[in-house]
Amino acid sequence: MRLDKVSIDGFKNLRGLELDFDERQLTTVLIGQNGAGKSNLIEAITQVFRWVDLRRNEPRFHYRVTYRIQPQGPAVPNPPSVCLSNFPGEPAIRVNGQEVKRAEFEKRKSEWFPDLVFGYYSGGSRRLEALFDSHQRRYYDDIKLEDDDAKVAEAQEARRLFYCRPIHGVLALLALFAFPDKQVTAELADRLGITGFHSLLALFRQPWFAKRKRVDAETLWGAAGPAGRAARRFKELAFHPFALEGNAVDDYRDKKQVEPQFAAFLPSLTQLQQLAQQFRNEREMFYALEAMDISDLVREIQVWVMRNNDASGDVGFADLSDGERQLLMVLGLIRVSRGKRALFLLDEPDTHLNPHWQHSYLKLIEDWTGIAAEKEHCHIVLTSHNPLTISALSRDEVRVITQFQDGRVTASAPYADPKGMGFTATLTEIFGLGTSLDVETQRLVDERNELVQLAKRGDAQARRLIELNDQLARLGFLNEDREPLYQDFLRAWHDLRYADRPPLAPADVEARQRAMKELIKQLMTSEAKK
């Protein structure tokens, strides 16, 4: 699944937007100033796929979305190109340029529509998540009482839009531990320092559908479908499972509420693997665990892991940093989508990552996708404000969203590859920042540049230029070089040179100016004699 072209007109600030993706690229990063429309574009694309799939909530804007459902290659020299549109005078659906009626499209949806469209936003707003509610609700209605595995699998296939929530990181990690892969395990250890599973505690709660029924915690409140089956298996494998009354606070505005709960503790990897025996693969296990959550049966699932420097099991998933949990969620869902034609729409997924991970985030995504999925069938579109995220990319992998004063919004590739520019140049040349310096330092640089450009300088201006050059030299501005090792040498030399030297006094400036004038006279005299 690769997006080709997107046209949006009339959605929030997006007016006349035309975006041409490079289908050869696994990832496309959308950058631009706040309010330019990056998140709006993610939402607009989601609305189009939601409408075409469910025929609910028709978009109130004009759109044209063209994509290829599978990559071009020797096996498929001319894969179908699908165009979804509601522009006046255009067919709603075209395949390879030919109009396709809705009934025909429904029959061949498995050929012409993405298997999965993932959405994720790192912030607290539900604006993007709400667009996935219809699919979540339909899926829940289909599986909540369903005991037929074939019908459950059918419901999973029909759930083509999927929103990534924090608990999915926990569930995906459990599925990875239960169905280990050598390369994935090595990546977890190398990148995140997670070397193995230690234990878990599943804390179940009385779900909303059992509030007025005469069922107790020992029966897990009569939960049915895949959620009930998975929960009962937890109970069977748990070390000393027991019912309890727990305090629940769902929101800072809520008072503590006492609710019936049931605790099931799995003390080792052996029990986790026994739990996994009822599933064919990690995807099936993930969906069963998720069913417990969307059925309102889970209060929380706490997972403890072993790390490179700590095998005690005292490190819980909740103890990991926001960046680590966020990364695990995205990587885990890429793994779960293995074999699927998937579109990932990620809004600022690098927000909580440290600079090192921001710098290697897309490389990690690409490596992980190559290991855990089929990257030829995936397209990852993400928004970012971070120059480190795009620092190793070519211009084909980046689109700059720009809003002009007349309201037009454009999307274009940067004029040059971010790769090789360096952090400062990426900020100024790609992100359009006027300077990466603080205000006062930039003022000194601007003043120095103005004086340098003068054809003739008076004595006061000449003295001021000497002062400015001395100040900027102390800040290292006159020691720039592209070679990192030589740059380090210049900095060390600079530190030693200025270590004990006080700033130039006015008399020193004047003396240096006289000396420079005398030197220039001597040079001119020497040149004239030649």
C-alpha positions as CSV (number, residue, x, y, z in Angstrom):
1,M,0.0,0.0,0.0
2,R,1.5,3.3,-1.1
3,L,-0.2,6.7,-1.4
4,D,0.5,8.3,-4.8
5,K,-1.3,11.7,-4.9
6,V,-3.7,13.5,-2.6
7,S,-5.8,16.5,-3.3
8,I,-7.8,18.2,-0.5
9,D,-9.9,21.3,-0.9
10,G,-12.1,22.8,1.9
11,F,-11.1,20.8,5.0
12,K,-10.3,23.3,7.7
13,N,-7.3,25.4,6.4
14,L,-6.5,23.0,3.5
15,R,-7.5,24.9,0.3
16,G,-6.4,23.6,-3.1
17,L,-3.7,21.3,-1.5
18,E,-2.0,19.0,-4.0
19,L,0.5,16.5,-2.6
20,D,2.5,14.1,-4.8
21,F,4.1,11.3,-2.8
22,D,7.1,9.3,-4.0
23,E,5.8,5.8,-4.2
24,R,9.3,4.3,-4.0
25,Q,9.7,5.5,-0.4
26,L,8.6,3.6,2.7
27,T,8.3,6.8,4.7
28,T,7.1,10.3,4.0
29,V,7.6,13.0,6.6
30,L,5.3,16.0,6.6
31,I,6.9,19.1,8.1
32,G,5.9,22.8,8.4
33,Q,5.0,25.5,10.9
34,N,2.3,25.1,13.5
35,G,-1.1,25.6,11.9
36,A,0.2,24.9,8.4
37,G,-2.1,21.8,8.2
38,K,0.0,18.7,8.8
39,S,-2.4,17.2,11.3
40,N,-5.4,18.3,9.2
41,L,-4.0,16.4,6.2
42,I,-3.7,13.2,8.4
43,E,-7.3,13.7,9.5
44,A,-8.6,14.4,6.0
45,I,-7.0,11.2,4.6
46,T,-8.5,9.2,7.5
47,Q,-12.0,10.6,6.8
48,V,-11.7,9.6,3.1
49,F,-10.9,6.0,3.9
50,R,-13.5,5.8,6.7
51,W,-16.2,7.1,4.3
52,V,-15.3,4.7,1.4
53,D,-15.1,1.7,3.8
54,L,-18.2,2.3,6.0
55,R,-20.2,4.8,4.0
56,R,-20.7,6.8,7.1
57,N,-19.9,10.4,7.9
58,E,-19.4,11.6,4.3
59,P,-16.6,14.2,4.1
60,R,-17.8,17.8,3.7
61,F,-14.8,18.7,1.6
62,H,-13.5,17.8,-1.9
63,Y,-10.9,15.1,-2.1
64,R,-9.0,13.0,-4.5
65,V,-6.8,10.2,-3.1
66,T,-4.8,8.0,-5.5
67,Y,-2.9,5.0,-4.3
68,R,-1.4,1.7,-5.4
69,I,-2.5,-1.3,-3.3
70,Q,0.7,-3.3,-4.0
71,P,4.1,-2.4,-5.3
72,Q,5.2,-2.6,-8.8
73,G,7.6,-5.4,-9.5
74,P,8.4,-8.4,-11.8
75,A,5.5,-10.4,-10.4
76,V,3.1,-7.5,-10.8
77,P,4.4,-5.2,-13.6
78,N,1.2,-3.0,-13.5
79,P,-0.4,-3.1,-10.1
80,P,-3.9,-1.4,-10.0
81,S,-4.0,2.3,-9.3
82,V,-7.1,3.2,-7.3
83,C,-8.5,6.8,-7.2
84,L,-11.2,7.8,-4.7
85,S,-12.8,11.2,-5.5
86,N,-15.8,13.4,-4.9
87,F,-14.7,16.3,-7.1
88,P,-17.6,17.4,-9.3
89,G,-17.7,15.6,-12.6
90,E,-15.3,12.8,-11.5
91,P,-16.2,9.2,-10.9
92,A,-16.3,8.3,-7.1
93,I,-14.0,5.3,-7.7
94,R,-11.6,4.6,-10.6
95,V,-9.2,1.7,-11.0
96,N,-6.5,2.1,-13.6
97,G,-8.4,5.1,-14.9
98,Q,-11.7,3.3,-15.4
99,E,-14.8,4.0,-13.4
100,V,-15.8,1.2,-11.0
101,K,-19.3,1.0,-9.6
102,R,-19.7,0.8,-5.9
103,A,-21.1,-2.8,-6.0
104,E,-18.1,-4.0,-8.0
105,F,-15.8,-2.2,-5.6
106,E,-17.4,-4.0,-2.6
107,K,-17.0,-7.4,-4.2
108,R,-13.3,-6.7,-4.9
109,K,-12.4,-4.6,-1.8
110,S,-9.8,-7.1,-0.8
111,E,-8.0,-6.3,-4.0
112,W,-8.5,-2.6,-4.1
113,F,-8.7,-1.3,-0.5
114,P,-6.0,-1.3,2.2
115,D,-6.0,-4.1,4.7
116,L,-5.3,-1.7,7.5
117,V,-5.1,2.0,8.0
118,F,-3.5,2.8,11.3
119,G,-3.8,6.2,13.1
120,Y,-1.8,7.6,16.0
121,Y,-1.4,10.9,17.7
122,S,1.1,11.4,20.5
123,G,-0.8,14.2,22.2
124,G,-3.8,14.2,24.4
125,S,-6.5,15.3,21.9
126,R,-9.1,12.7,20.7
127,R,-9.6,14.6,17.5
128,L,-7.9,11.9,15.3
129,E,-8.9,9.0,17.5
130,A,-12.6,9.9,17.2
131,L,-12.4,9.2,13.4
132,F,-11.8,5.6,14.2
133,D,-14.7,5.2,16.7
134,S,-17.1,3.8,14.1
135,H,-14.8,0.9,13.2
136,Q,-14.1,0.2,16.8
137,R,-17.8,0.2,17.7
138,R,-18.7,-2.1,14.8
139,Y,-15.9,-4.5,15.6
140,Y,-16.9,-4.7,19.3
141,D,-20.5,-5.4,18.4
142,D,-19.4,-8.2,16.1
143,I,-17.2,-10.0,18.6
144,K,-18.6,-9.3,22.1
145,L,-20.8,-12.4,22.2
146,E,-19.2,-14.4,19.3
147,D,-17.9,-17.9,20.0
148,D,-17.3,-18.9,16.4
149,D,-13.6,-18.3,15.6
150,A,-14.3,-18.0,11.9
151,K,-16.7,-15.2,12.4
152,V,-14.3,-13.5,14.8
153,A,-11.6,-13.7,12.2
154,E,-14.0,-12.3,9.6
155,A,-14.7,-9.3,11.9
156,Q,-11.0,-8.7,12.3
157,E,-10.5,-8.6,8.6
158,A,-13.4,-6.2,8.2
159,R,-11.9,-3.8,10.8
160,R,-9.8,-1.9,8.3
161,L,-9.2,1.2,10.4
162,F,-7.3,0.9,13.6
163,Y,-6.3,3.6,16.1
164,C,-3.2,3.0,18.2
165,R,-3.7,3.5,21.9
166,P,-1.2,3.2,24.8
167,I,-2.3,-0.2,26.0
168,H,-1.5,-1.6,22.5
169,G,2.2,-1.2,23.4
170,V,1.8,-3.6,26.3
171,L,-0.3,-6.1,24.3
172,A,2.1,-6.0,21.3
173,L,5.1,-6.6,23.6
174,L,3.3,-9.7,25.1
175,A,2.6,-11.0,21.7
176,L,6.3,-10.5,20.7
177,F,7.5,-12.4,23.8
178,A,5.0,-15.2,23.2
179,F,5.9,-15.7,19.6
180,P,9.6,-14.8,19.6
181,D,11.6,-14.0,16.5
182,K,15.4,-14.0,16.7
183,Q,15.9,-10.8,14.8
184,V,13.1,-9.0,16.6
185,T,14.4,-10.2,20.0
186,A,17.9,-9.0,19.0
187,E,16.5,-5.6,18.0
188,L,14.6,-5.3,21.3
189,A,17.8,-6.1,23.3
190,D,20.1,-3.9,21.1
191,R,17.8,-0.8,20.7
192,L,15.8,-0.8,24.0
193,G,17.8,-3.0,26.3
194,I,14.8,-5.4,26.8
195,T,16.2,-8.9,27.0
196,G,13.1,-10.9,28.1
197,F,9.8,-11.3,29.8
198,H,9.6,-11.6,33.6
199,S,6.0,-11.7,34.7
200,L,2.6,-9.9,34.3
201,L,-0.5,-9.1,36.4
202,A,-3.8,-8.8,34.7
203,L,-6.3,-6.9,36.8
204,F,-9.8,-7.4,35.5
205,R,-12.8,-5.3,36.5
206,Q,-16.6,-5.6,36.4
207,P,-17.5,-4.4,32.9
208,W,-20.3,-2.1,32.2
209,F,-22.5,-4.8,30.7
210,A,-22.5,-6.7,34.0
211,K,-23.3,-3.8,36.4
212,R,-26.9,-4.9,36.9
213,K,-26.5,-8.7,36.5
214,R,-26.2,-11.3,39.2
215,V,-22.8,-12.5,38.2
216,D,-19.6,-12.4,40.2
217,A,-15.9,-12.0,39.7
218,E,-15.1,-15.7,39.9
219,T,-17.0,-16.2,36.6
220,L,-15.3,-13.0,35.2
221,W,-18.8,-11.5,35.1
222,G,-20.0,-13.8,32.4
223,A,-17.8,-12.3,29.7
224,A,-18.3,-14.0,26.4
225,G,-16.6,-14.0,23.0
226,P,-12.8,-13.9,22.5
227,A,-12.5,-11.5,25.5
228,G,-14.2,-14.0,27.8
229,R,-12.2,-17.0,26.5
230,A,-8.9,-15.1,26.9
231,A,-9.7,-13.9,30.4
232,R,-10.7,-17.4,31.6
233,R,-7.4,-18.8,30.2
234,F,-5.6,-16.1,32.3
235,K,-7.5,-17.3,35.3
236,E,-6.6,-21.0,34.6
237,L,-2.9,-20.3,34.3
238,A,-2.5,-17.7,37.1
239,F,-0.7,-18.2,40.3
240,H,-3.3,-18.0,43.1
241,P,-5.9,-15.9,41.2
242,F,-8.4,-14.1,43.5
243,A,-11.3,-11.7,43.6
244,L,-11.0,-8.4,45.4
245,E,-12.6,-5.0,45.9
246,G,-10.5,-2.3,44.3
247,N,-10.4,1.5,44.3
248,A,-10.9,3.0,40.9
249,V,-10.2,6.6,39.8
250,D,-10.7,7.1,36.1
251,D,-10.4,10.8,36.1
252,Y,-9.0,13.6,38.3
253,R,-12.5,14.9,38.7
254,D,-13.9,11.5,39.9
255,K,-14.1,10.4,43.5
256,K,-12.7,7.0,44.4
257,Q,-15.1,4.2,43.5
258,V,-15.0,0.7,44.9
259,E,-15.4,-1.8,42.1
260,P,-15.3,-5.6,41.9
261,Q,-12.0,-6.8,40.5
262,F,-10.2,-10.0,39.8
263,A,-6.4,-10.5,39.8
264,A,-4.5,-13.0,37.7
265,F,-0.7,-13.2,38.0
266,L,1.5,-15.0,35.5
267,P,4.8,-15.5,37.1
268,S,7.0,-16.6,34.2
269,L,7.5,-16.9,30.5
270,T,6.2,-20.5,30.7
271,Q,2.7,-19.4,31.7
272,L,2.7,-16.7,28.9
273,Q,3.7,-19.3,26.3
274,Q,0.9,-21.6,27.6
275,L,-1.5,-18.8,27.2
276,A,-0.2,-18.3,23.6
277,Q,-0.8,-22.0,22.7
278,Q,-4.5,-21.3,21.9
279,F,-3.5,-18.8,19.2
280,R,-2.0,-19.5,15.8
281,N,0.2,-16.4,15.7
282,E,1.0,-13.1,17.4
283,R,-1.7,-11.2,15.5
284,E,-4.4,-13.6,16.8
285,M,-3.1,-13.3,20.3
286,F,-2.9,-9.5,20.1
287,Y,-6.5,-9.2,18.9
288,A,-7.7,-11.6,21.7
289,L,-5.9,-9.5,24.4
290,E,-7.2,-6.3,22.9
291,A,-10.8,-7.8,22.9
292,M,-10.5,-7.9,26.7
293,D,-9.7,-4.2,26.8
294,I,-12.4,-3.0,24.3
295,S,-14.9,-5.1,26.2
296,D,-14.3,-3.0,29.3
297,L,-13.0,-6.1,31.1
298,V,-9.5,-4.8,31.9
299,R,-8.6,-2.3,34.6
300,E,-4.9,-2.6,33.8
301,I,-2.2,-5.1,32.6
302,Q,1.1,-4.7,34.3
303,V,4.1,-6.3,32.6
304,W,7.6,-6.6,34.0
305,V,10.6,-7.2,31.8
306,M,14.3,-8.0,32.1
307,R,16.8,-5.5,30.8
308,N,20.5,-5.7,29.9
309,N,21.5,-4.2,33.3
310,D,18.6,-5.6,35.4
311,A,17.3,-9.2,35.3
312,S,15.4,-8.8,38.6
313,G,12.0,-8.2,37.0
314,D,11.6,-4.9,38.9
315,V,11.4,-2.9,35.7
316,G,7.7,-2.6,34.6
317,F,6.4,-1.4,31.3
318,A,5.1,1.6,33.2
319,D,8.6,2.3,34.3
320,L,9.9,2.7,30.8
321,S,10.1,6.2,29.5
322,D,7.3,7.8,27.4
323,G,9.6,7.5,24.4
324,E,10.3,3.8,24.9
325,R,6.6,3.0,25.4
326,Q,5.7,5.0,22.4
327,L,8.3,3.3,20.3
328,L,7.2,-0.1,21.4
329,M,3.6,0.6,20.5
330,V,4.5,1.6,16.9
331,L,7.0,-1.1,16.4
332,G,4.7,-3.7,17.9
333,L,1.8,-2.7,15.6
334,I,4.1,-2.9,12.6
335,R,4.9,-6.4,13.7
336,V,1.2,-7.3,14.2
337,S,0.4,-6.0,10.7
338,R,2.9,-8.4,9.1
339,G,1.6,-9.6,5.8
340,K,-1.0,-6.8,5.5
341,R,-1.1,-4.0,3.1
342,A,-1.0,-1.2,5.6
343,L,-1.0,2.6,5.7
344,F,0.4,4.2,8.9
345,L,-0.7,7.7,9.6
346,L,1.4,8.9,12.6
347,D,0.9,12.4,14.0
348,E,4.1,13.5,15.8
349,P,5.2,10.0,16.9
350,D,8.7,11.3,17.8
351,T,7.5,13.8,20.4
352,H,8.8,12.0,23.5
353,L,12.0,10.6,22.0
354,N,15.4,11.7,23.1
355,P,17.7,13.3,20.4
356,H,19.6,10.1,19.8
357,W,16.3,8.2,19.0
358,Q,14.9,11.1,17.1
359,H,18.0,11.0,14.9
360,S,17.7,7.3,14.2
361,Y,13.9,6.9,14.5
362,L,13.1,6.4,10.8
363,K,16.1,4.1,10.3
364,L,14.8,2.1,13.2
365,I,11.3,2.0,11.6
366,E,12.7,1.0,8.3
367,D,14.9,-1.8,9.9
368,W,12.0,-3.0,12.0
369,T,9.6,-3.0,9.1
370,G,12.1,-5.0,7.1
371,I,12.3,-7.5,9.9
372,A,8.8,-7.6,11.2
373,A,6.6,-6.9,8.2
374,E,6.8,-6.6,4.4
375,K,7.9,-3.0,3.8
376,E,7.0,-3.1,0.2
377,H,3.4,-3.3,1.3
378,C,3.6,-0.5,3.9
379,H,3.5,3.2,3.7
380,I,4.4,5.3,6.8
381,V,3.3,8.9,6.7
382,L,4.2,10.9,9.7
383,T,4.3,14.5,10.8
384,S,7.2,16.0,12.7
385,H,8.6,19.3,14.0
386,N,12.1,17.8,14.6
387,P,15.0,18.4,12.3
388,L,16.8,15.3,13.7
389,T,14.0,13.1,12.4
390,I,14.6,14.0,8.8
391,S,18.4,14.6,9.0
392,A,19.2,11.3,7.1
393,L,16.5,11.6,4.5
394,S,16.5,12.5,0.8
395,R,14.2,15.2,-0.4
396,D,11.9,12.5,-1.9
397,E,11.0,11.4,1.6
398,V,10.0,14.9,2.8
399,R,7.1,17.2,2.0
400,V,7.0,20.8,3.3
401,I,3.5,22.0,4.1
402,T,3.3,25.8,3.7
403,Q,0.3,28.1,4.2
404,F,0.4,31.5,2.3
405,Q,-1.2,34.7,3.4
406,D,-4.0,34.3,0.7
407,G,-5.0,31.0,2.4
408,R,-3.5,28.6,-0.1
409,V,-1.7,25.6,1.2
410,T,1.0,23.8,-0.7
411,A,3.1,20.7,-0.2
412,S,6.4,20.3,-2.0
413,A,9.7,18.6,-1.6
414,P,12.5,20.7,-0.1
415,Y,15.0,22.1,-2.6
416,A,17.8,19.9,-1.4
417,D,18.3,16.6,0.5
418,P,18.3,17.1,4.3
419,K,20.9,14.4,4.5
420,G,24.3,15.9,4.9
421,M,23.0,19.4,5.8
422,G,23.6,19.1,9.5
423,F,21.3,20.2,12.3
424,T,21.7,24.0,11.9
425,A,21.3,24.0,8.1
426,T,18.2,21.8,8.3
427,L,16.6,24.2,10.7
428,T,17.2,27.2,8.4
429,E,17.1,25.7,4.9
430,I,14.3,23.1,5.4
431,F,12.2,24.3,8.3
432,G,12.6,27.9,7.3
433,L,13.8,29.1,10.7
434,G,15.5,32.5,10.3
435,T,18.4,31.5,12.6
436,S,19.3,28.8,15.1
437,L,21.0,31.3,17.4
438,D,19.7,33.1,20.4
439,V,18.4,36.6,19.8
440,E,21.4,38.5,21.3
441,T,24.0,36.4,19.5
442,Q,22.2,36.8,16.2
443,R,22.1,40.6,16.8
444,L,25.9,40.6,17.1
445,V,26.3,38.5,13.9
446,D,23.9,40.8,12.0
447,E,25.7,43.9,13.2
448,R,29.1,42.4,12.2
449,N,27.8,41.5,8.8
450,E,26.5,45.0,8.2
451,L,29.9,46.5,9.1
452,V,31.8,44.0,6.9
453,Q,29.7,44.9,3.9
454,L,30.5,48.6,4.1
455,A,32.9,49.8,1.4
456,K,34.3,52.5,3.7
457,R,34.3,52.4,7.5
458,G,35.0,55.3,9.8
459,D,37.3,54.9,12.8
460,A,34.4,54.2,15.2
461,Q,32.9,51.6,12.9
462,A,36.3,49.9,12.5
463,R,36.8,49.8,16.2
464,R,33.3,48.3,16.6
465,L,34.1,45.7,14.0
466,I,37.2,44.6,15.9
467,E,35.1,44.4,19.1
468,L,32.4,42.3,17.4
469,N,35.0,39.9,15.8
470,D,36.6,39.5,19.2
471,Q,33.2,38.7,20.9
472,L,32.2,36.3,18.1
473,A,35.7,34.6,18.2
474,R,35.2,33.9,21.8
475,L,31.9,32.2,21.0
476,G,33.7,30.1,18.4
477,F,32.1,31.7,15.3
478,L,35.4,32.1,13.5
479,N,36.4,28.5,13.9
480,E,33.9,26.8,11.6
481,D,34.9,23.8,9.5
482,R,33.0,21.0,7.8
483,E,35.5,18.3,9.0
484,P,34.4,17.2,12.5
485,L,37.9,16.2,13.7
486,Y,39.4,19.5,12.6
487,Q,36.4,21.3,14.1
488,D,37.2,19.7,17.5
489,F,40.8,20.8,17.1
490,L,39.8,24.4,16.4
491,R,37.5,24.4,19.5
492,A,40.3,23.0,21.7
493,W,42.7,25.6,20.3
494,H,40.1,28.3,20.8
495,D,39.5,27.3,24.4
496,L,43.2,27.3,25.2
497,R,43.8,30.6,23.4
498,Y,41.1,32.5,25.2
499,A,41.1,30.6,28.5
500,D,42.9,33.3,30.6
501,R,42.6,36.2,28.2
502,P,40.2,39.0,29.4
503,P,37.9,40.7,26.9
504,L,39.5,43.5,24.8
505,A,39.4,46.9,26.6
506,P,38.7,50.0,24.4
507,A,42.5,50.8,24.5
508,D,43.3,47.3,23.2
509,V,40.8,47.7,20.4
510,E,42.3,51.1,19.4
511,A,45.9,49.6,19.6
512,R,44.9,46.7,17.4
513,Q,43.3,49.1,14.9
514,R,46.5,51.2,14.7
515,A,48.6,48.0,14.3
516,M,46.3,46.8,11.5
517,K,46.5,50.1,9.7
518,E,50.3,50.1,10.0
519,L,50.4,46.5,8.6
520,I,48.2,47.5,5.7
521,K,50.4,50.5,4.8
522,Q,53.5,48.3,4.9
523,L,51.8,45.7,2.6
524,M,50.7,48.4,0.2
525,T,54.2,49.9,0.1
526,S,55.7,46.5,-0.5
527,E,53.2,45.8,-3.3
528,A,53.9,49.1,-4.9
529,K,57.7,48.5,-5.0
530,K,57.1,45.3,-7.0
